[in-house]
Amino acid sequence: MLPQIKFFNFEVAPVLDLQVTPTSEDCIVEMLSCKFEGSDVMERQNEHFSAFMRNHIKWETVDARPYLAFDVKLNLALEIMMQALVDQLVPLLVQQLLQDYEDWVHLQTSHLLQ
């Protein structure tokens, strides 16, 4: 669940179900479902919204400096009212994905060191 945000006079919490598949070259993050929880008005918007997302994320090193490289494919079908909400959610999602991937890499590294 991403953080709850305010949209006009409504509060909404986006709920994403993601599948993470590590490969030998990268990590694939796919969105299995996306819905909005909150007021009845916002939850009814789920009928007017659909999304597909697939990301490839991997650590790269340039000049001995590590960074995350990612390729994002995001398809959205929504009504105009939802555009403002999605504009706020996409940066939150990318930030959360980066944090989760970094946590996963640190966990993998700590297991290798033990």
LOLO-406414 format. One record per residue: residue number from 1; x, y, z of N, C-alpha, C, O in turn. Coordinates in steps of 0.1 Angstrom, whole numbers, plus 2048, in hexadecimal, padded with zeros to 3 digits. Atoms other than C-alpha are relative to their C-alpha. Example, Ala and Ser with C-alpha at 12.3 -4.5 7.8 and 13.67 -1.06 7.14 Angstrom:
BEGIN
   nr  n.u  n.v  n.w  ca.u  ca.v  ca.w  c.u  c.v  c.w  o.u  o.v  o.w
    1  809  7F4  800   87B   7D3   84E  809  80C  800  813  80C  807
    2  7F7  7F5  800   889   7F5   847  7F8  80B  808  7FD  816  809
This chain:
BEGIN
   nr  n.u  n.v  n.w  ca.u  ca.v  ca.w  c.u  c.v  c.w  o.u  o.v  o.w
    1  809  7F4  800   800   800   800  809  80C  800  812  80D  808
    2  7F8  7F3  801   80E   822   7F6  7F9  809  80B  7EE  807  810
    3  806  7F6  7F6   809   840   80E  7F3  805  7FC  7F0  807  7F0
    4  80D  7FA  803   7E6   84F   810  803  80E  7FC  80B  815  802
    5  7FE  7F2  804   7E3   86F   7FD  7F2  806  7FF  7E8  800  7FF
    6  80D  7F9  801   7C8   88A   7FC  7FE  804  7F1  808  809  7EA
    7  804  7FC  80D   7B6   890   7DB  7F3  807  801  7E9  802  804
    8  80B  7F7  7FE   79F   8AE   7DB  7FC  7FE  80F  805  801  818
    9  804  802  7F2   78B   8A7   7FC  800  7F2  804  7FA  7EE  80E
   10  800  80E  7FD   791   882   7FB  80D  7FB  804  818  800  7FF
   11  7F4  807  7FE   7AB   86B   809  800  7F3  7F9  7F6  7EC  7F9
   12  7FF  80C  807   7B7   84E   7F5  80D  7F9  803  817  800  804
   13  7F4  808  7FF   7D0   832   7FA  801  7F6  7F5  7F8  7ED  7F4
   14  7FE  809  80B   7DC   820   7DB  806  7F3  805  80F  7F3  80E
   15  7FB  80E  7FC   7E1   7FA   7E0  805  7F9  7F4  7FD  7F6  7EA
   16  7FA  807  80B   7F8   7E9   7C8  805  7F2  804  80A  7F0  80F
   17  7FB  80E  7FE   7FF   7C4   7C5  80B  7FE  7F6  808  7FD  7EA
   18  7F4  802  809   822   7BF   7B7  806  7F3  801  806  7ED  80C
   19  7F8  80C  800   836   7A1   7AD  80E  804  7FC  810  80A  7F2
   20  7F1  7FD  802   85C   7A3   7AF  807  7F3  7FC  806  7E9  804
   21  7F9  80C  804   870   78A   79B  80F  803  7FD  812  80A  7F3
   22  7F2  7FE  803   896   78B   79E  805  7F7  7F5  801  7EB  7F4
   23  7FA  808  80A   8A9   77F   780  80F  802  801  814  809  80A
   24  7F2  7FF  7FF   8CE   77B   77A  806  80E  7FB  811  812  7FF
   25  7FB  7F3  805   8D0   79E   769  7F9  80B  807  7FF  816  808
   26  808  7F5  7FA   8B5   7B3   77A  7F5  7FB  809  7F5  7EF  80D
   27  80C  803  7F8   896   7B3   78F  7F4  805  7F9  7F3  811  7F5
   28  80C  7FC  807   874   7B4   77E  7F5  802  80A  7F2  7F9  813
   29  80C  7FD  7F8   857   7C5   790  7F4  802  7F8  7F4  80B  7EF
   30  80C  800  808   835   7BF   782  7F4  804  809  7F3  7FE  814
   31  80C  7FD  7F9   814   7CE   78E  7F5  7F6  7FD  7F1  7F5  7F1
   32  80B  80A  802   7FA   7B3   793  7F2  806  802  7E9  802  7FB
   33  80D  7F8  7FE   7DE   7CB   79F  803  80D  806  80D  80F  80D
   34  7FF  7F3  7FA   7D8   7EE   7A9  7F2  805  802  7E9  804  7FA
   35  80D  7FA  7FD   7BA   7FD   7BB  801  80B  80A  80C  80C  810
   36  800  7F5  7F7   7B1   81A   7D0  7F6  7FD  80C  7EB  7F8  80A
   37  808  802  7F4   7A4   818   7F4  7FE  80E  806  807  816  806
   38  803  7F4  7F9   793   834   807  7F1  802  800  7EA  7F9  804
   39  80E  7FD  800   772   845   804  7F9  7F8  7F5  7FF  7F3  7EB
   40  807  807  80A   756   835   7F0  802  806  7F2  802  7FF  7E8
   41  7FE  7FA  80D   75A   84F   7D5  80D  7FC  7F9  80E  7FA  7ED
   42  7F3  804  806   77F   847   7D0  800  7F1  7FD  806  7EE  7F2
   43  800  80F  804   779   821   7D1  7F8  7FD  7F4  7FB  7F4  7EC
   44  808  802  80C   75F   824   7B6  809  804  7F3  806  7FF  7E8
   45  7F7  7FD  80B   77B   833   7A0  808  7F4  7FB  80D  7F5  7F0
   46  7F9  80D  804   78A   810   79F  7FA  7FB  7F3  801  7F4  7EB
   47  807  805  80C   770   809   784  805  807  7F3  803  803  7E8
   48  7FC  7F8  80B   77F   824   76E  80F  801  7FF  815  80A  7F8
   49  7F1  7FF  7FF   7A4   81C   773  805  7F2  7FD  801  7E8  803
   50  7F8  80D  801   7BB   800   767  80F  804  7FD  811  80F  7F7
   51  7F2  7FD  801   7E1   7FF   767  808  7F3  7FD  804  7E8  802
   52  7F7  80B  802   7FD   7E8   75B  80E  806  802  811  811  7FC
   53  7F3  7FB  7FE   821   7ED   766  80A  7F4  800  807  7EA  806
   54  7F5  80A  800   841   7D9   760  80D  808  800  810  810  7F8
   55  7F3  7F9  7FE   863   7E5   76C  80C  7F6  800  80A  7EB  805
   56  7F4  808  7FF   886   7D8   767  80A  809  808  80D  815  804
   57  7F7  7F8  7F8   89D   7E5   783  80D  7F8  803  80D  7EC  805
   58  7F3  807  7FD   8C2   7DD   788  80A  80B  805  809  817  802
   59  7F5  7F8  7FB   8E1   7EB   799  80A  801  7F4  80D  7F7  7EE
   60  7F5  7FD  80A   8FA   7FB   781  80B  807  807  809  80C  812
   61  7F4  7F9  7FB   91D   808   788  806  808  7F5  80A  803  7EB
   62  7F9  7F7  809   92C   826   776  80B  807  808  807  80E  812
   63  7F5  7F9  7F9   94E   833   781  800  7FC  80F  802  805  817
   64  800  806  7F3   94C   81D   7A0  7F4  806  809  7F5  805  815
   65  80B  7FB  7F9   92B   82E   7AA  7F3  7F8  7FD  7EF  7F8  7F1
   66  80C  808  803   90C   817   7AE  7F4  809  7FF  7F3  813  805
   67  80D  7F9  801   8EA   823   7A3  7F6  7F5  7FB  7FA  7EB  7F5
   68  80A  809  804   8C9   813   79B  7FB  805  7F2  7F9  810  7EF
   69  805  7FD  80D   8BF   811   776  7F3  7F8  7FF  7F2  7ED  803
   70  80D  807  801   89B   809   76E  7F9  805  7F3  7FA  810  7EE
   71  808  7FE  80C   885   806   74F  7F2  7FD  804  7EE  7F2  808
   72  80E  801  7FB   860   80C   757  7F7  801  7F4  7F8  809  7EB
   73  80B  800  80A   843   803   741  7F3  801  808  7F0  7F9  810
   74  80C  7FE  7F8   823   812   74F  7F4  804  7F6  7F6  80E  7EF
   75  80C  7FD  808   801   811   73D  7F4  803  809  7F2  7FB  812
   76  80B  7FD  7F8   7E3   822   74C  7F4  803  7F7  7F5  809  7EC
   77  80C  7FD  806   7BF   824   742  7F7  807  80B  7F4  800  815
   78  807  7F9  7F5   7AC   83E   756  7F7  80B  7FA  7F9  810  7EF
   79  808  7F4  804   792   85A   755  808  80C  804  811  80B  80C
   80  7F8  7F3  7FE   79E   87E   755  801  803  80F  80B  808  814
   81  7FF  7FD  7F2   795   882   77A  80B  7F9  807  811  7FF  811
   82  7F6  808  7FA   7AE   868   783  80E  804  7FD  818  801  804
   83  7F2  7FC  804   7CC   879   772  807  807  80B  813  804  80D
   84  7F9  7F9  7F5   7D4   890   78F  804  7F6  80B  80F  7F8  810
   85  7FC  809  7F5   7D4   873   7A7  80C  7F7  7FB  815  7F5  803
   86  7F5  808  806   7EA   85E   790  80D  808  800  818  803  802
   87  7F4  7F8  800   802   87B   78D  807  801  80D  813  802  80E
   88  7FA  800  7F3   807   87A   7B2  805  7F2  804  80F  7F1  80B
   89  7FD  80E  7FD   809   854   7B4  80D  7FB  7FA  815  7F4  800
   90  7F4  806  807   824   84C   79A  80D  804  807  815  7FA  809
   91  7F4  7FD  7F9   840   85F   7AC  801  7F8  80D  80C  7F3  811
   92  800  807  7F4   836   84E   7CD  804  7F1  7FD  80B  7EB  805
   93  7FD  80E  803   837   82C   7BC  80E  7FE  7FC  814  7F4  801
   94  7F2  801  804   859   831   7AC  809  801  80D  812  7F9  80E
   95  7F8  7FE  7F4   867   83D   7CE  7FF  7F3  808  809  7EE  80E
   96  802  80C  7F8   858   81E   7E0  807  7F4  7F9  80D  7EC  800
   97  7F9  80B  807   866   806   7C5  80F  801  802  815  7F7  805
   98  7F2  7FE  7FE   888   815   7C8  804  7FC  80F  80F  7F5  811
   99  7FC  803  7F2   888   812   7EE  7FF  7F1  803  807  7EB  809
  100  802  80F  7FF   87A   7EE   7ED  80C  7F9  7FA  811  7EF  7FF
  101  7F5  807  807   895   7E4   7D4  80D  802  808  815  7F8  809
  102  7F4  7FE  7F9   8B0   7F4   7E8  801  7F7  80D  80B  7F2  810
  103  801  808  7F4   8A4   7E2   808  803  7F1  7FC  80A  7EA  803
  104  7FF  80E  804   8A3   7C1   7F4  80F  7FD  7FD  815  7F3  801
  105  7F2  802  803   8C7   7C6   7E7  808  7FF  80D  811  7F7  80E
  106  7F8  801  7F4   8D4   7CD   80A  7FD  7F3  807  807  7EE  80D
  107  803  80D  7FA   8C2   7AE   817  808  7F5  7F9  80E  7EC  800
  108  7F9  80A  808   8D2   799   7FB  80F  801  804  816  7F7  805
  109  7F2  7FE  7FC   8F4   7A8   803  804  7FB  80E  80E  7F5  810
  110  7FE  805  7F2   8F1   7A1   828  800  7F1  801  808  7EC  809
  111  800  80E  800   8E9   77D   821  80D  7FA  7FA  811  7F0  7FE
  112  7F3  804  806   908   77A   80B  80B  801  809  815  7F9  809
  113  7F5  7FD  7F7   91E   788   826  800  7F6  80C  80A  7F5  813
  114  800  809  7F5   912   76F   840  805  7F2  7FD  805  7EA  806
